[in-house]
Amino acid sequence: MDESLRLNRANWDERAPAHAASPDYKIDRYLNDASFISDIVRFDLPRLGDVAGLAGIHLQCHIGTDTISLARLGARMTGLDFSPRSLAEARRLAEATGTAVEFVEAEVYDAPRVLGGGRFDFVFTGIGAICWLPSIRRWAQVVAELLVPGGWVFIREAHPMLWTLDASGDGLIVVEHPYFERAEPSVWDERGTYVETDTEFEATVTHEWNHGLGEIVTALLDAGMQLTMLVEHDSVPWEALPGLMERTSTKEWRLVDRPWRLPHTYTLRAAKPV
């Protein structure tokens, strides 16, 4: 197995139970309120449109909260992830909530082979997903292969500019990390995770890749897709720059000092021609 894949899978396998137990994922809300959907999906409802009756595939679905949210909006959902422990949590949640979702274990690049091409009306990818993939061009080809003619991809992601930043101790924000995709990964060794938990982790090393916004758009265009929407946002769903951000009315985070300086996230939609 590729070393980057091995390290990243171990990281996500170890964190999946902690994420499911964390109050930040609000599993109790899914169990007790059949209409509850994730903040990630709710944020983009005006841009997502009506998915009722459509066949959707959620790539890199993790523990399935966004996948189940889309199913609650009426979509016929499949979730795909490379982490078996993440999928175990996703299947447990789907069963407990009575939600009909198929969860499949596979790497993103293998999705067309495992699931079959031309099957889905839309592809959904959420926050913090494509940074785990070394090639955005291969990802775009996968998206195009999975879709039926007229189908579309919907992605809300952290902005690649945000991934370049590092907050220094004196409150300055420094451009420190790669913006453009590079062959070699950025190597991180972080003992924590992005949600509230007391769990102490052992699998702490990860390999990640940034992809410039132009690279993402160009990859989709080269895969035969047509860009139909690109919106940049001044907020992000977690405290990406600790100590420099504040909560917003939409339950997200943005810079306290002149947030208009930084694109925090973006929403993109592209369609496969009929």
N, C-alpha and C positions, 0 to 999 in steps of 0.2 A: 504494500500500500504506500502511496505517496506520503512523504513525511508531513507535509502541510496538512493533508487530509487527515492523517492519523492524529496529529496534535489537536486540530480543530474539532474533530468528532469527540475525542476524549473530553475536551473542554465543555462542549454542549451536553454530552451524556451526563457529566457530573452536575451541571447546573440545572438540568431540566426538573428534577424533583424539588429543588430549592425554589425555582421560579413558580412551580405549581403551588407551593405552600406559601409563597410570599403574598402579603396583602396587596401588593402593587398589581398583580395579575387578576385580582378580584374574582377568583374562582367561585366564591360563595355567592356572588351576584348572578353568575350564570346558573348556579344550581337553584336559586330561589326566585328568579325573575326570568320568565320565558321570553320576555321582550328585550332583555339587556343585550347590548352589543358593545364591543370594545371602543375605547376612546379613539384608537387609530382609525377604525372604520367610520365612526361617527363624524370625525373631523372632515372627512372627504365625501360625505353623503351628497352634497350639492354637485360635486364633480363626478361622482361614481355613476349616478343615474340608476334606473330601474334594472335590477338583475334578476327579478323574479322569473323563474322558469328557464334560466340560462345555465348551461353547463360550465362550471368554472374550475380552474386548477390553481391552487395556492402553492407556489414554489417557495421552499424553505419555510414551511409552516410552523416549525418549532412545536409548542404544546397545543396549537390548534385554536387559540382563542379568536383570532381574526377569521380563521376558516369557518368556525362555528357561527361567528357573527354574520358572515356573508350567507351562510345557509339559513339563518334566521330572517334574512331579507328575501328569501325565496329562491336563492340559487341552488343548483344541484352541485355540491362541492366535492372535490377531491383535494386532499392535502398531501404534499410530498416533502420529505425531509430525509437527510442522511443519518440522523441521530435516532437509534432505536429507543433510547430512554425518553427522548422528546415525544416520539410517536406513541409510546406506552401511556404517557400522560394525556396526550391528545385523544387517544381511543377511550381512556377512562372517563374523560370529561364528556365526550360525545355520547357514550353509553349512559352516563348518569343524567344527562339532560335530554335523552331521547332524540338526539340529533343525527340524522342519516348523513354521515360523511364517510367517505372511503379514505383511509390514510395509507400511504404507500412509502416504503423505505427505499430510497434511491438517491444517488447524486443528481444534481440539477442537470449536468451535461448528459446523463443517461435517460432523462425523462421521456424523450420521444420513443426510444427503444422499449422502455418499460411500459409506458402507457399507450403508445401508438400515436401516430401523427394525425393531424386534422380532426381532433376529437372535441376541442373545447371552444366555447363561444368567447371566453375571456380568460386571460392569465392575470393573476393578482400577485404582486410582490410588495412586501411591507418594509417597515423601517429596519435598518441594520441588517440587510440581507446580502446585497450584491458585493459588499466589501469582503466577503468570504470567498469570492470567485476570482481566479487569476486572470481570466480572459472575458471581457465584456462582449467581444465579438461572438464568442461561442455561446454565451448566454442569449444574445439576440437571435442567433440562428435557432436555438432551442425554442424560444418564444414563437417564432414564425412557424416552425414545424408543428407545434402543438395546436395552433389555431386553425379553425375552419375559415374559409374565405369570408371576409366581412367581420371576423372576430377581432378582438382588441386586447391590448395589454394595458394594465393600470398599475402604476408604481408610485408609491410615496416613499421617499428615501431621505436620509440625511444628506444635505448638500455636500458635494465633494470639497467645497471650500471649508466647510466646518471640520472635515476630517483632517485638514492640514494644520489645524491650530493647536497651540499649546499655551496654557495660561501660566505666566510667570508669577512669582511670589509677590511682586509689587503691583499686581493688577493689570499689567500689560498683556495683550494677546499677541502671540508671536506666530508667524507662519513658519512652521518647523518641519512638517511631514510632506510627503509627495502629494502633489495634486494629480498628476497624470499617471496612468497605469504604467507600472514597471514590471519587468520579468521577475525580479526578486521581490519577495514579500517584505512588508514591514513586520518585524518580530516584536511581539509584546509579551510581557510577563507581569500579569496583574492578578492579585490574590482575591479580588472582589468580583462583583458583578453589578449590573445596572439596576437591580431591585433591592428592596429591603430584605435582608436575611442574616441570620447568625451563623450560617453554615461556613465551615472552614474548608476551602477547596485545595486540592492537590494538583489537579491538572490546570496549571496557570499560564502556560505558554501557548500563544496563538500566532498564526500567520494570516495577514490581511493585505488586501490590495485596494487602493483607491482608483477610481475611474473618473476622469474629467467629464463635465456635463456634455461638452462637445463630442467626446469619445462615445458616450452613451447614445446620444442622438444619432451620430453617424453610423454606429453599429446597427441600430434599428433600421435606418434608411438603407444601408447596404444589404440588410436581410430582406428587403422588399417591403418594409412597413412604411406607413405614411403617418407622420406626426400630426396629431389633431389637437393636442393641448400640452402646454408646459407652463406651470405656475410655480413661482418661487415664493416661499413663506418666510416670515421673520420669527418663527417659533419652531420648537422641536419637542418631542414628547418626554424627554428626560433632561436632567440638569447636565448638559453636555460640557459646560465650563463651570465647574463648581465654584461657588462664591461670587460669581459674576452675573448670575441670572436670577430672574424672579418668575413666579407663577403668573399665568395669564388667565383670563376669564374662560378660555377654552381648555383649561386643565393642562396647558403646555408650559414650556419655559422659553424665555427670550432674554437677551442681554438687557441689563438694567441701564447701562450707559449707551445711548444712541444705537438702539437695536437695528436701525436702518443701515448701519454699516455692513451688516453681515447677512447673506442668505443662509438661513438655518436648515431648511428642508425644501424639497420641491415635490410637486405632483406632475406626473407625465402620463400621457395617454397616446397610444399609437395604434393604427388599425391595419389589418392585413387586407389588401385590395380584393374585391370580389372578382 
